[in-house]
Amino acid sequence: MFSALIIDNASGAEQIRSALDSAEFEVTSTANAEEAVELARSTPPDIIFLQVELPKASGFVVCNELRRGDTTKYIPLIVYASGLPPEVFRQHEKLQTRADAYLSLPMTDRALLEAVASLIPLALP
């Protein structure tokens, strides 16, 4: 069984949780950026999902913090957003502290699970 941390404050978390439930993930979620970083450090998940639009924080800043942490820098990380132009993701991909994958909402469960399977050994149905 795999574990996932979802850092999200909206309906994206429910869609991700639903898709991951079908793959038997243990899921933890929070919208609080500080709590999320602490959770990732204290109990590192197998994969992290990070929404760009967070209350009181930017997902890009949280991504940077996770990538600079010794215990979190190698955890597969998927950043996602709704309504961001593709060039924003392309610019972020050039950074040393980039995510492993970028997704735009809305997304299909299949696209989400394919992104996960490209990062961890998940067997797709």
WOZI-V189171 format. One record per residue. RES is the residue in three letters. PHI is phi in degrees with one decimal (none if undefined). D_LAST is the distance of its C-alpha to the last C-alpha in whole Angstrom. Layout:
{{RES & PHI & D_LAST} {RES & PHI & D_LAST}}
//
This chain:
{{MET & none & 16} {PHE & -97.6 & 16} {SER & -119.9 & 19} {ALA & -136.4 & 19} {LEU & -114.3 & 22} {ILE & -108.6 & 22} {ILE & -110.2 & 26} {ASP & -160.7 & 26} {ASN & -120.0 & 29} {ALA & -140.1 & 27} {SER & -67.7 & 25} {GLY & -56.2 & 22} {ALA & -62.2 & 22} {GLU & -66.2 & 21} {GLN & -64.1 & 18} {ILE & -63.9 & 17} {ARG & -58.5 & 17} {SER & -62.5 & 15} {ALA & -64.1 & 12} {LEU & -73.3 & 13} {ASP & -59.0 & 13} {SER & -66.9 & 10} {ALA & -101.3 & 9} {GLU & 60.1 & 12} {PHE & -87.1 & 15} {GLU & -91.2 & 18} {VAL & -115.6 & 20} {THR & -120.3 & 23} {SER & -139.8 & 25} {THR & -157.0 & 28} {ALA & -101.2 & 30} {ASN & -88.8 & 33} {ALA & -60.7 & 33} {GLU & -63.5 & 35} {GLU & -62.2 & 33} {ALA & -62.0 & 30} {VAL & -63.0 & 32} {GLU & -65.1 & 33} {LEU & -60.7 & 30} {ALA & -62.9 & 28} {ARG & -74.9 & 31} {SER & -79.4 & 32} {THR & -136.9 & 28} {PRO & -58.0 & 26} {PRO & -81.3 & 22} {ASP & -75.5 & 20} {ILE & -155.2 & 19} {ILE & -122.8 & 22} {PHE & -112.1 & 21} {LEU & -131.1 & 25} {GLN & -79.9 & 26} {VAL & -67.5 & 29} {GLU & -88.4 & 31} {LEU & -112.7 & 32} {PRO & -71.3 & 35} {LYS & 67.6 & 38} {ALA & -162.6 & 36} {SER & -98.0 & 34} {GLY & -59.3 & 31} {PHE & -65.9 & 32} {VAL & -68.2 & 34} {VAL & -63.3 & 32} {CYS & -56.8 & 30} {ASN & -58.0 & 33} {GLU & -64.9 & 34} {LEU & -64.8 & 31} {ARG & -71.4 & 31} {ARG & -90.9 & 35} {GLY & -82.4 & 34} {ASP & -60.2 & 34} {THR & -86.2 & 31} {THR & -119.0 & 29} {LYS & -67.5 & 29} {TYR & -104.4 & 26} {ILE & -72.9 & 24} {PRO & -55.6 & 21} {LEU & -133.6 & 22} {ILE & -112.5 & 21} {VAL & -100.6 & 24} {TYR & -143.9 & 23} {ALA & -158.4 & 26} {SER & -116.2 & 27} {GLY & 78.5 & 30} {LEU & -87.7 & 30} {PRO & -66.3 & 31} {PRO & -55.4 & 29} {GLU & -65.9 & 32} {VAL & -65.2 & 32} {PHE & -64.2 & 29} {ARG & -60.7 & 30} {GLN & -65.7 & 33} {HIS & -67.0 & 31} {GLU & -61.5 & 29} {LYS & -80.3 & 33} {LEU & -79.4 & 34} {GLN & -65.1 & 34} {THR & -98.2 & 32} {ARG & -73.7 & 29} {ALA & -81.3 & 26} {ASP & -83.9 & 23} {ALA & -152.1 & 21} {TYR & -130.4 & 22} {LEU & -130.5 & 21} {SER & -108.2 & 23} {LEU & -86.3 & 22} {PRO & -74.8 & 21} {MET & -135.7 & 18} {THR & -85.3 & 15} {ASP & -60.2 & 12} {ARG & -62.6 & 10} {ALA & -60.9 & 13} {LEU & -63.4 & 13} {LEU & -66.8 & 10} {GLU & -66.0 & 10} {ALA & -63.8 & 14} {VAL & -63.0 & 13} {ALA & -64.0 & 11} {SER & -76.0 & 14} {LEU & -112.7 & 16} {ILE & -134.5 & 15} {PRO & -75.4 & 13} {LEU & -101.7 & 10} {ALA & -85.1 & 7} {LEU & -88.1 & 4} {PRO & -68.5 & 0}}
//
